[in-house]
Amino acid sequence: MEIIKVTNLSTIFGENIVHKDISFSINEKEIFGILGGSGSGKTTLVKQMVMLDPIQKGKIEILGKDISTLSLKESQDLKQQFS
């Protein structure tokens, strides 16, 4: 079962491209690591996946739900499932 699916995610701060069209999926019971140097966008990606930072371009689905289209109540309910 696919738990997280990131599709064509792009993040830009000013002239600094942090992510450019990245895509991946994480399946249930799979171990997944995010590696990269300082300033490469690891924390930004995680903040977007847990709905702390907005998605500029692309899509993140968690448990089959597009997190950019969730209402406040739906996002709160989904966050409760994280723990």
N, C-alpha and C positions, 0 to 999 in steps of 0.2 A: 504494500500500500504506500502510495506517495504521500509524505507528510508535508514537505515544503517543495514548491516548484517556483523557480525564478526564471522569468522569460524576458529576454532583451532589455535588461535593466541598465539604465544609463543615469549617471549622476554627475553634475557639473557644478563647481563653485567658481564663479567668475570665469576666468580663462583656464582653470585647472579641471581637466577631465579626470574624475575619480574612477568611474566605471563606464565602460563603453560596450553596450549590447552584451552583457554577460548573461548566461543561461546555465542552469543546473537544476537537478532535483535531488532530494534527500528522501530515501525510503525508510519505512518503519524498521527499527532495529539496526539501522545502518550507522556506522561511525563516520562522521564527516568532520574534516578539519579545514580551517581557513588560515592560510599562510601568506605572508607577504611582509615586505619591509615597512618601516615607519612611514606613515602618510599614504599607504597604498589603498586605503579604503576599507579595511577589515571592520573597524568599529562602526563606520557609516553603514555598511551592509547589515550588520547585526541590528543596529538601531532601526533600520528600515524594516527588517523582518519581524521585530517585536513591536512595531507600530509607534516608535518614539520619534522617528524622522519621516517626513513625507517622501513618497515615491515621485520622482520627477518624470521619468519615462520608463515604460515597461510595466511588468506585472509580477506581483508576488502572491502566490496562493498558499494558504496554510489550511490543511485538512479540507482541501477542495474549495475554499472560499477566497475570492479575490479581496485582499485586505484593503485595497484602495476604494472599494465600493461599500464597505460595511458602515452601518449606522453606529452611533456611539454605543448603544446597548449591545449590538452584535459584536463590536470589537471588545467590549468589556467581558462579554460571555466567552469569547474565544481566548482572551488573555487568561481567564480563570482555568482554562484547559491546559495551559502551559505548565502549571505546577503539579 
